Amino acid sequence: MAEINIRAVTKTFGKTTIMEGVTLDIRNGEFVVILGPSGCGKSTLLRLIAGLEEITAGEIAIGGEVVNRLEPRERGCAMVFQNYALYPHMTVAENIGYALKVAGVPRAERTARVAETAKSVGLGDLLDRKPGQLSGGQRQRVAMARAIIRSPRVFLFDEPLSNLDAKLRVQMRHEIRRIHNQIKATSVFVTHDQHEGMTLADRLVVMNRGSIEQVGTPSEIYDRPASTYVAGFIGSPAMNLLPGQLVAARRGVMLEDGTLLPLPGGEGLRDGLMVQVGIRPEHARMVSPGRGRFDARIDMIEELGAARLCNLVFEDIPFSLLTDARPALAPGAVVGVGFGPGQTHLFDAGTGARIETGAGVSQTDRNPARLRGAV
Amino acid sequence: MIERTPVLNLATHAILVFGLVLILVPIWLAFVAATLTLQEVNSAPVEVWPGDQLLVNLREAWAQSAFGQKFVNTLIVATGVVLGKITLACITAFALVFFNFRGRMVIFWMIFITLMLPLEVRIVPTYAVAANALMPFQAILDATGLSWLITTLSGIEVALEWNLLNSYTGLILPLVATATGTFLYRQFFLTIPDELVEAARMDGAGPLRFLWDVLIPLSKTNIAALATIMFVYAWNQYLWPLLVITDRANYGMVVVQLSDLVPDQLTTGGGTPTWQLAMAATLVVMLPPILIVILMQRWFVRGLINTDK
């Protein structure tokens, strides 16, 4: 168990810079999820921690010790790979025990520890099988057991669930969290799946194009996204963004069609600044035409079971909305869109950065049923 | 694509049967000839059914050429060549695929180009080196003036010499370098996923450990294939043993010995050609490669059924 300190780490491959000036502190025993689209550098960051890639500039310390020049085996990290990377010619027991064999642990102790670890992940009766004879979920468990058995200081997960089917993924997600709660090793988990990130993480790290956009607990990131990028990436369906201009005198944002959206607080806003107003689909309500903030035309309604996702069009901008009701409305109909002033997010249209308006999203306004439908 | 038309089926079978006959008839004729007496084998037309002299001919051929020692020799050389080739090709390909060093591709292409240069092409320089394996070093010393320096300074004349003629080493070493094997291994190693290499690194296995514990077990079928091809190749060597071995009694190889049994003006001295003996010896000499192929073929099949991936 150890904390990880990443200091201004830069990674370049030839002339392309993959990652620039990344700084991140991961606390001892914490479960951190690095979230981002493919190609954002999240896997590279993980591989830099593991020692599978060399750091171009900056430094990484594990447990207070700078590990820049240490081999992977000397860093005390264990890694679970996306494709499991099991040794195809070894049995499950040999796969799990290989690290111990390399480390020169006596056979008797090895056998005992392999049996114990295999049991803890539910592989007890499969020890003599070869990886080729296992299902995807079982292989995943072997990969986990192989990491656990070394009692590492740090667990690294490189999109370990992306090859599983949806049901198994949820199950393994719980399993990973349960194991983490048991052994409490510092864990870094890389994924592009926000549900995995939201459910697993103590703290989320959202990455974009080689740098960190925001670090925070899942609810912090959901409630106060630091940029339009995070706002669009976290939350499903994605947050609606409407362009407009700040009108300080009226403490609101003027949309392109002249609609004024009031803002909570609204002190010290720069008049005339071009902004984007964000509203989460689960925070918007469908009301009668003329009764909401603005009217929009229904383009399509998607049935999600617990809720319905209404894809609307407002001034040629798509706007989505989640509703529990079963609207008896056909595409083309015009409806009103309502939401409270506390449920809007404000971003600078130029930089994409969040503008604090004095009051955050009010917690009481959230509807749990809608959230379930969203996830 | 699989065609399912009777006419095509018939045609493909006809081609197969034709090919089979083409291969089997000479072997059959050799077998028949080996079972006949001297008179029968030299009578026209050619006999197509076997006689009863097989054992007699075998015994005679074996004794006349002193095959016992030569079989042992050939077995030693063939095994040595196979082991050498497998090991050398494996570690060469390992270095080429898993290590990132300057000039990696240049070295690979240099090895690859030698595929086009069989032993027969470079036989004269190879013979020169075999006659004195240290000659290249001597040449370097002479060219750089080092040997002159040593001679003038210490009065000792530098003359490196290591003669490989008439020895197993001389028979084996020049045959060991193998572009084919290196290429085979390289292609296989390239299919090993990077994650497997990284998993081994995370597990704490160094490069040699990874080679021994992961790569070699995974390339078992490759090794078997290479070993089979190379054993037959080494067993059938003719030109090289003919050149480096003058001491036939101690270091002779079977194929060279076999050629001596083939009757010509020199060996029969105008007498009746003893084809029955040559053919009987051929049957014996053919046997080990055939056995190896049959043995290894069963191994391939097992490797193919046990899909570990």
Interface residues (C-beta under 8 A of the other chain):
Chain A: A50 G51 L52 E71 P72 R73 C77 A78 M79 F81 Q82 N83 Y84 A85 L86 Y87 P88 H89 Y98 A99 V102 A103 K130 P131 G132 R146
Chain B: P193 E195 L196 E198 A199 A200 R201 M202 D203 G204 A205 R209 D213 V214 P217 L218 T307 D308 K309
